[in-house]
Amino acid sequence: MLSSETYNKIFDQVVETYHRTDDVDTPITNPYDEGTLPYFLYLKCWIDAVQWHLEDIIRDPGIDPAEALKLKRRIDKSNQDRTDVVEMLDSYFLDRFKDVTRLPGATINTESPAWAIDRLSILALKIYHMRIEAGRTDVTDTHRDTCRAKLDILLQQRRDLSEAIDTLLDDIARGKKYMKVYRQMKMYNDPNLNPILYNRK
């Protein structure tokens, strides 16, 4: 099974590929076979990369309100897509470990493997952009020093999280931990559960 080292390589690949155009409307070209773990990892990080930049754009104080509303709708859709892909990843891991015999005293983790990997994807973007900030020449030394210190922390965070994910997956494979996935039952996107939407009927 793939390790966090491979996850990080795929995430860095996505971030580098996205920034060749740095355009939120650039279509994704996923190089991995559909349905495989690398395919879902690439898709997940691409969604994150586009949304990262949508979040930047919508914070422009001079943005046209009508355009801001369109962007907000797009960000909402992106959040749902992100959640859907995380749940696809968890489905992959559930299937991968379905025949593992749980050991006596096995415990559950605070989050599923896929939600931990979700944070690893976001870290790839944070590291990329903080590295840019740390190298800018149009800012003060204080700005660069502050960003370099933050970059060091982000890199350490990625190392720690990567190790924790590898340990979690190994513990699940050995039966020392087990997975229990609670699907994200978001109500505001469901026309049957959001009162603003169902009261319009």
Disulfide bonds with the S-S distance in Angstrom:
none
